[in-house]
Amino acid sequence: MNAAATPAPRHLIVSGGASGIGLAVARMAVARGARVALLDRDTAALADAVRRLGEAALALECDVSDAPAVRTAVDRAAQWLGGVDALVNSAGIDALKSLEATSDEEWARVLAVNLTGPMLVCRAALPHLRAAGGGSIVNIASGAGLRPLPNRTAYCASKAAVIMFGKSLAIETAADGIRVNAVCPGAIDTPLFRTSYENADDPERALAEIRERYALGRIAAPEEVAEAVLYLSGPGASYITGTALAVDGGRTFH
């Protein structure tokens, strides 16, 4: 796809926008003429992202699991943007542990960030999307929400729940002209993904084993997911809602 084939929304909020897929979405959207507000709790990464993106980006420090902070950040973003026509929920964390090794606190934190976080951001953004006459929400789920992985019970459960959350919300908001979809990435070269193999006894072997799960046999760049996100966010996907699009190199069927 090229920029002409995939126009970006004009006023975009991206949670988890300081790194990984969220940052790739923001970069691509700005390159296609959009203004973006980035929500993230990593202040240093936020500052660096906005420095690179320039005047088209706003940095908002925010923990997506903190309801009052989310509402304040989203309201400020909408004011700065001059309205909101798209939201991308990309903030997320992993937990590579067996269920028995997962503490109550770890389980709760994964669900708080990966599931409650998107809910809070969506809830805060809905009035602004309605005020704009409609728009799009894209939740970054995971291929692990479609086909599970071992030793990731919290992560897989949270991402599967995000998919169903979006489907339900798509029905709820359709009359307002708001579309809700999910993108389910596979192995994407992000800081979060690297934690899944860098601490293994043999990182190279661990990475090779990951590649073997994929029909395409490789790890994707964040920009490959960003293209799908902007497609679902923009006017070219005007008749698509409630879907979960696997951008996973074929893992979920391979």
N, C-alpha and C positions, 0 to 999 in steps of 0.2 A: 504494500500500500504506500501511497505517497501523500503529501500534505493536501493536495487538491482532492484526493479521493476520500480523505477522512478529516473533514473540518472539525475543529475543536469547539466545545461550548465556550461561551465568552466570559462567564463569571463562575469560577470553579473553586470549590473547597476540597482540599485533599488532607485527610488525616494520615499520620505516619508519613508526611511529605518530605521529611528531611533526609531520607535515604531509601535505597532499594527501589521497589516498584513505584512507591508513591512519588519519589523524586523523579523517576523516569517519566511518569505521567505529567508531572508539573513542567519538566523541561520541554517535553513534546508539545504540551498545550500552549506554553508561552511562545514557542517557536512558530506556532500556528495562529498567533494573534490574541491569545486569551490572557486574562489576568487571573492570578491564583492566590489563594490564601492557604498557607501551610500550617497544619496543626501537628505539633510533635512535642514531646517532653524533653528532647535532647537539645538544649539551648545552643550548644556549640555547633552542632550539625545544622540546626535551623539558620543560624547566622551565616554559616558558610553557603548554604543553599541559596539564601536570599541574595547574598553578595554575587553569586554566579548568575542568578536569574534577573537581577536588576530591579528596576522600578515596577515591573509587572507582577512582583510577588510581595506578599506580606507574611511575616513570621509571627506565629502566635503560639507561645509556650502553653501546652495543655496536656494533661493526662486524660485520655479518653474515658477512663473509668470513673472520673470525678464529675458527677452530674452538674453541679453549679459552675465548675470551670468550663465544661463543654458548652453550656448555654451562653456564658459570657463570651467565649471565643467565637462561637458561631454567629452571635449577634454582631460582634465587632467585625467579623469577616464580611458579613452581608452589607454592613454600612460602608466599609472600605471599598468593596467590590462594586457597590451600586446595584445590589441584587444578586441572587444566586440562581443559576440555571442548571448546575450540576454539582453533585457531591460524589466523591470517591473515598470510601473507607478502606484505607490500606494499613492502618496501624495493626500490628500483631506481634505475638511472641510465641515461642516454641517451648516444648518441654520433652526432652528426649529421656524418658524414664519409664520403667514398668509401672503398672498401677500400684503395686505394693510398695514401691520406692517413692511414690508421689505423695508428698505431704498434703494435708488439708489446705494449707496456705498456698502451696504451688497450684493445686487444682483450682482453687478459687481465683487466683490471680490470672491464670490462663483464660478462664471463662470471663473474668471481668474485662480483660483487654480485648479478647477476640470476639466475644459475643455481646456482652453488655455495652462495650464501647461503641460498636456500630449502631446499636439501638439508641443510645443516648445522642449520638451525633445526628442520626436520622430524625429523631424526635425534635431536636432543636432546629434542624434545617427545614422541616416540613412547612412551617408558616411562610418562610422566605421563598420556597419553591412555589407555593400556591400564589403568593403575591406576584411572582414572575409569570403567572399563567401556566405553570407546569414546568417540567424539567426531568432530570434523570438522576438516579442513584445507582452507583455501581459498587457493590461490596466485593472486596478481594477475599474470596474463600480459599480453597486449595483443592488440588487433586486428591488430597488426603481426606477430604470431605465426601468424595465420591467412591474412592477405593482405599480402604484403611492401610495403615502401616503399623508394624509392631512397635511396642514400647513408646507409643504416642497416644495413649487413650484420651488424655485431656485435650490435646491438640486436635485430634481427629473428631472428637465429639463437638468441640467448639466450632470447627469449620463446617461440619455437616449441619449444625444448628443455624449457622449464618445463612446457608443456602435456603433452608426452609423458612427462616425469618424473612428473607427477601421475597420469597414466593408469596407468603401471606401478606406482606406489606404491599406487594404489587397489586393484589386484589383490592386492598383497602384504599389505595390512592389512585386507582385508575380513573375514577370519575373526575379527579382534579388535574388530569393530564400529566401525572407523575409516573414515570416508568422506573421499575426497580429490577435490576439484574445482578447476577454474580459472575465473576470470572474466577476460574479454578486453575491456578498455575501449577505446573509441575516443578521440576528442579530449575530454579532461576538463580543466576549468579548474583546473590545479594549477601550482605553481612549476616542476615538471619540464616540463610541456607548454609553458609560456610561453617556455622557452628555444628551442623549435623555430621561433619566428617573431620574437621581439623583436629579435634581432640581424640580421635580414634588412635588405637595402637599403631595402625598402619594407614595413615590418611589417604595415600595414593590408592591402596586397595579398596578402602571404603568408598572413595569417589568412583572408582571403576565399577563397583557393585551397584552404586546408584545409577550410573549410566546404563547398565544392563537392563534396568526396569523399563526403559523407554524405547519405543519402536524406532525413533529417530537417533537414538544412541548418543545423545549429547545434552549438555547443559545449555539453557537458553539465556539470552541477555535480557535485562529488565525491559528494554525498549520493545521487545517482541510481545510482552504482555501489555505494555502501555498502548500499543497500536489497537489491541482488542478493547481495552478500557475506553479509549477515546471514540472508537467506533460505536460501542454501546451507549456512550454518553451523548453522542451527537445526533443530528437530524437524519443521518443515513440509517439509523436503527429505530426510526419512529414507530414501527409496528412490532417491536420486540420488547416484551416485558415478562417478568417471572421466569426467565431462563437462567441456566447455569452453564456457562460456556467453558469447556475444558480447553485450556491453552497449556498442554502438558506433554507435547511430543509423543502422544500415543500411550502414555502409561496406563490410563484407566481402561483401555481395551487390550493392551499388549500382554 
